[in-house]
Amino acid sequence: SNWPQVRKGAWTVLESKTKGFVINRIATTAQVNAIPNPIIGMMVFDQQADCLKININGTTSGWRCFNTAACPD
């Protein structure tokens, strides 16, 4: 009854039991690496590497694949 105010720590809430959330897809790793001014936490799906990439430090070399069920180094 108090949705979305009950969510703490988020500006945007997406919730569904029947729909998915699609991250921006980028065709090549070179295109991901060419994103100007990436932001820490930015996410894209690298189609060439077949993985979700998250930028960890706000630089063009800060992209890391998240494709296993564990935290990467």
MARBA-3410 file (N, C-alpha, C, O; in Angstrom, 1 decimal):
73
0.8,-1.2,0.0,0.0,0.0,0.0,0.8,1.3,0.0,0.3,2.3,-0.3 ~ 2.1,1.1,0.3,3.0,2.3,0.4,4.1,2.2,-0.7,5.3,2.6,-0.4 ~ 3.8,1.6,-1.8,4.8,1.4,-2.9,4.8,2.7,-3.8,3.7,3.1,-4.0 ~ 5.9,3.3,-4.2,7.3,2.8,-4.0,8.0,3.5,-2.8,9.2,3.3,-2.7 ~ 7.2,4.2,-2.0,7.9,4.9,-0.9,8.5,4.0,0.1,9.5,4.4,0.8
8.1,2.7,0.1,8.7,1.8,1.0,10.1,1.4,0.6,10.8,0.8,1.5 ~ 10.5,1.7,-0.6,11.8,1.4,-1.1,12.8,2.4,-0.6,12.5,3.6,-0.9 ~ 13.8,2.1,0.1,14.7,3.0,0.7,16.0,2.9,-0.1,16.4,1.8,-0.5 ~ 16.7,4.0,-0.4,18.0,4.0,-1.1,17.9,3.9,-2.6,18.9,3.5,-3.2 ~ 16.8,4.2,-3.2,16.7,4.2,-4.7,15.9,5.4,-5.2,14.9,5.8,-4.6
16.3,5.8,-6.4,15.6,6.9,-7.0,14.5,6.3,-8.0,13.5,6.9,-8.2 ~ 14.9,5.2,-8.6,14.0,4.6,-9.5,13.7,3.1,-9.1,14.7,2.4,-8.7 ~ 12.5,2.7,-9.2,12.2,1.4,-8.9,11.5,0.7,-10.1,10.5,1.2,-10.7 ~ 12.0,-0.4,-10.5,11.4,-1.2,-11.6,11.0,-2.6,-10.9,11.9,-3.3,-10.4 ~ 9.8,-2.9,-11.0,9.4,-4.2,-10.4,8.3,-4.8,-11.3,7.4,-4.2,-11.7
8.5,-6.1,-11.5,7.6,-6.9,-12.3,7.8,-8.4,-12.0,8.9,-8.8,-11.8 ~ 6.7,-9.1,-12.1,6.8,-10.6,-12.0,6.6,-11.2,-13.3,6.7,-12.5,-13.4 ~ 6.4,-10.4,-14.4,6.2,-11.0,-15.7,7.0,-10.4,-16.8,7.0,-10.8,-18.0 ~ 7.8,-9.4,-16.5,8.6,-8.6,-17.5,10.1,-8.6,-17.1,10.4,-8.8,-15.9 ~ 11.0,-8.5,-18.1,12.4,-8.4,-17.8,12.9,-7.0,-17.9,12.2,-6.1,-18.4
14.1,-6.8,-17.5,14.8,-5.5,-17.7,15.9,-5.6,-18.6,16.8,-6.5,-18.4 ~ 16.0,-4.8,-19.7,17.0,-5.0,-20.7,18.1,-3.9,-20.6,17.7,-2.7,-20.6 ~ 19.3,-4.3,-20.3,20.4,-3.3,-20.2,20.8,-2.9,-21.7,20.6,-3.7,-22.6 ~ 21.3,-1.8,-21.9,21.8,-1.3,-23.2,22.8,-2.4,-23.7,23.7,-2.8,-23.0 ~ 22.6,-2.8,-25.0,23.5,-3.7,-25.6,24.4,-3.0,-26.6,24.0,-2.2,-27.4
25.7,-3.3,-26.5,26.7,-2.7,-27.4,27.4,-3.8,-28.1,27.8,-4.8,-27.5 ~ 27.5,-3.7,-29.4,28.0,-4.8,-30.3,29.4,-5.3,-30.0,29.6,-6.5,-30.1 ~ 30.3,-4.4,-29.8,31.7,-4.9,-29.7,32.4,-4.3,-28.4,32.0,-3.3,-27.9 ~ 33.4,-5.0,-28.0,34.2,-4.6,-26.9,34.9,-3.2,-27.1,35.0,-2.4,-26.3 ~ 35.3,-3.1,-28.4,35.9,-1.8,-28.8,35.0,-0.6,-28.6,35.4,0.5,-28.1
33.7,-0.8,-28.9,32.7,0.2,-28.7,32.5,0.5,-27.2,32.3,1.6,-26.8 ~ 32.5,-0.5,-26.4,32.3,-0.3,-25.0,33.5,0.5,-24.4,33.3,1.4,-23.7 ~ 34.7,0.1,-24.8,35.9,0.8,-24.4,36.0,2.2,-24.9,36.7,3.1,-24.3 ~ 35.2,2.5,-26.0,35.3,3.9,-26.6,34.2,4.8,-26.0,34.1,6.0,-26.4 ~ 33.4,4.3,-25.0,32.4,5.2,-24.4,33.2,6.4,-23.7,34.0,6.1,-22.8
32.9,7.6,-24.1,33.6,8.7,-23.4,33.0,9.0,-22.0,31.8,8.9,-21.8 ~ 33.9,9.3,-21.1,33.5,9.6,-19.8,32.5,8.6,-19.1,31.4,9.0,-18.6 ~ 32.9,7.3,-19.0,32.1,6.4,-18.3,32.0,6.8,-16.8,32.9,7.4,-16.2 ~ 30.9,6.4,-16.2,30.6,6.7,-14.8,30.7,5.4,-14.0,30.3,4.4,-14.4 ~ 31.3,5.5,-12.8,31.4,4.4,-11.9,29.9,3.8,-11.7,29.0,4.5,-11.4
29.8,2.5,-11.9,28.5,1.8,-11.8,27.7,1.7,-13.1,26.7,1.1,-13.1 ~ 28.2,2.4,-14.2,27.5,2.3,-15.5,27.5,0.9,-15.9,28.5,0.2,-15.8 ~ 26.4,0.4,-16.5,26.3,-1.0,-16.9,25.9,-1.0,-18.4,25.1,-0.2,-18.9 ~ 26.5,-2.0,-19.1,26.2,-2.2,-20.5,26.3,-3.8,-20.7,27.1,-4.4,-20.0 ~ 25.7,-4.3,-21.7,25.9,-5.7,-22.1,26.8,-5.7,-23.4,26.4,-5.2,-24.4
28.0,-6.2,-23.2,28.9,-6.4,-24.3,28.6,-7.6,-25.1,28.9,-8.7,-24.6 ~ 28.0,-7.5,-26.3,27.6,-8.6,-27.1,28.8,-9.5,-27.5,28.7,-10.7,-27.6 ~ 29.9,-8.8,-27.9,31.1,-9.6,-28.3,31.7,-10.4,-27.2,32.0,-11.6,-27.4 ~ 31.8,-9.9,-26.0,32.3,-10.6,-24.8,31.2,-11.5,-24.2,31.5,-12.3,-23.3 ~ 30.0,-11.3,-24.6,28.8,-12.0,-24.0,28.8,-11.9,-22.5,28.6,-12.9,-21.8
28.8,-10.7,-22.0,28.8,-10.5,-20.6,28.2,-9.1,-20.2,28.3,-8.2,-21.0 ~ 27.7,-9.0,-19.0,27.3,-7.7,-18.5,28.6,-7.1,-18.0,29.3,-7.7,-17.2 ~ 28.8,-5.8,-18.4,30.0,-5.1,-17.9,29.6,-3.9,-17.0,28.6,-3.2,-17.3 ~ 30.3,-3.8,-16.0,30.0,-2.7,-15.0,31.4,-1.9,-14.9,32.4,-2.5,-14.7 ~ 31.3,-0.6,-15.0,32.5,0.2,-14.8,32.8,0.4,-13.3,31.9,0.9,-12.6
34.0,0.1,-12.9,34.3,0.1,-11.5,35.1,1.3,-11.1,35.3,1.5,-9.8 ~ 35.6,2.1,-12.0,36.4,3.3,-11.6,36.3,4.5,-12.4,37.0,5.5,-12.2 ~ 35.3,4.6,-13.3,35.0,5.8,-14.0,36.0,6.1,-15.1,36.1,7.2,-15.6 ~ 36.8,5.1,-15.6,37.7,5.2,-16.7,37.4,4.3,-17.8,36.6,3.3,-17.6 ~ 37.9,4.5,-19.0,37.7,3.6,-20.1,38.3,2.3,-19.9,37.9,1.3,-20.6
39.2,2.1,-19.0,39.8,0.8,-18.7,39.2,0.1,-17.5,39.6,-0.9,-17.1 ~ 38.1,0.7,-17.0,37.5,0.2,-15.8,36.4,-0.7,-16.0,35.6,-1.0,-15.0 ~ 36.2,-1.2,-17.2,35.1,-2.2,-17.4,35.4,-3.6,-17.0,36.5,-4.1,-17.3 ~ 34.5,-4.2,-16.2,34.7,-5.6,-15.8,33.5,-6.4,-16.1,32.4,-6.0,-16.0 ~ 33.7,-7.7,-16.6,32.6,-8.6,-16.9,32.1,-9.2,-15.6,32.8,-9.6,-14.8
30.8,-9.2,-15.5,30.1,-9.9,-14.5,29.4,-11.1,-15.1,28.2,-10.9,-15.5 ~ 30.0,-12.2,-15.2,29.4,-13.4,-15.9,29.5,-14.7,-15.1,29.3,-15.7,-15.6 ~ 29.8,-14.5,-13.8,29.9,-15.7,-12.9,29.1,-15.3,-11.6,28.8,-14.2,-11.4 ~ 28.7,-16.3,-10.9,27.9,-16.1,-9.7,28.7,-15.8,-8.5,28.4,-16.3,-7.4 ~ 29.8,-15.0,-8.7,30.7,-14.6,-7.6,31.1,-13.2,-7.8,31.1,-12.7,-8.9
31.6,-12.5,-6.8,32.2,-11.2,-7.0,33.5,-11.2,-7.6,34.4,-12.0,-7.2 ~ 33.7,-10.4,-8.7,35.1,-10.4,-9.3,36.1,-9.7,-8.5,35.7,-8.9,-7.6 ~ 37.3,-9.9,-8.8,38.4,-9.2,-8.2,38.5,-7.7,-8.7,39.4,-7.0,-8.3
END
